[in-house]
């Protein structure tokens, strides 16, 4: 397994045992954090956007740590994440500034796409399957859904009324768009949120295709590595 983290001794006198899970299972921690965030955001109202942004920033930090443990270049992730972080803080301070909102969430989408690529490269880097690589498969899946959710936020900001729900056309929250993203990426289609304007529908179709290709690619890779290991 490729990693940029130094190995920790069995008896660590510096008290770094608490960091061991983060060093050894970064993908599992990222996956757990995103799963908890998906549930936690359900209890956050639309008016509490700073809390939503804070959750996103925490996951962003975990994502950077995860990228450090993959073959991807750490400085590239930092180069994308730093301005995204600054713009997101600016967006929280001035929520009415549309250009800053679009720039911040566009960079966040790019960053999460990059993290997804890094995790996939991490899985494909070895000739055998490790436990953390199995978690990386799930983490890459959730990372991609978050990336598309940020794209939907940008589309909605540029074209208001891009998404509709049972109650009609209106501004959708990040949690609603994340729900749509998960439904699209899994190709189950079980969502009461629907894209109704052309650009929103185009992004939705791209996500559905990406989800099908991801599942097919990962399953074929895991099966081939399992067969290779047995032989």
Helices and strands as residue ranges (DSSP letters): H 17-24, H 26-40, G 41-43, H 49-68, H 74-93, H 98-124, H 131-158, E 163-165, E 168-169, H 174-185, E 194-195, H 198-230
